[in-house]
Amino acid sequence: TQTPVDLTGATVRAQSRELVTSGAVLLDLTPYLSVPASEAANGRYTLNLPASVTEQLMADRGNPKEVRGVYDLEIEFSTGDVEDMHEGAVCIRNSSTRTTP
């Protein structure tokens, strides 16, 4: 069991790009990330990404079947230190179920 990283006063940010070397951001996840004060000491953050965001991403790209890319998430601590916490592949798939007709 790992000891949780205290996120009190920390900022969490994340972006997705088609490739690590891509200049253009596919999806900026930062506005949808938060560190609830009640969970900060337990090292927990929340990602609340509305369906409308990915629907717009797909519409902007001509509604392909899927969009693939990479992402990483980093934490900037109150000390100014920045640590990469997560990274990996992302696949956003178009679906027949949508929030709007």
Buried (B, 14 or more C-beta within 10 A) or exposed (E): EEEEBEBEEBBBBBBBBBEEEEEEEBBEBBEBBBBEEEBBEEBEBEEEEEEEBBBEBBEEEEEEEEBBBBBBBBBBBEEEEEEEBEEEEBEBEBEEEEEEE
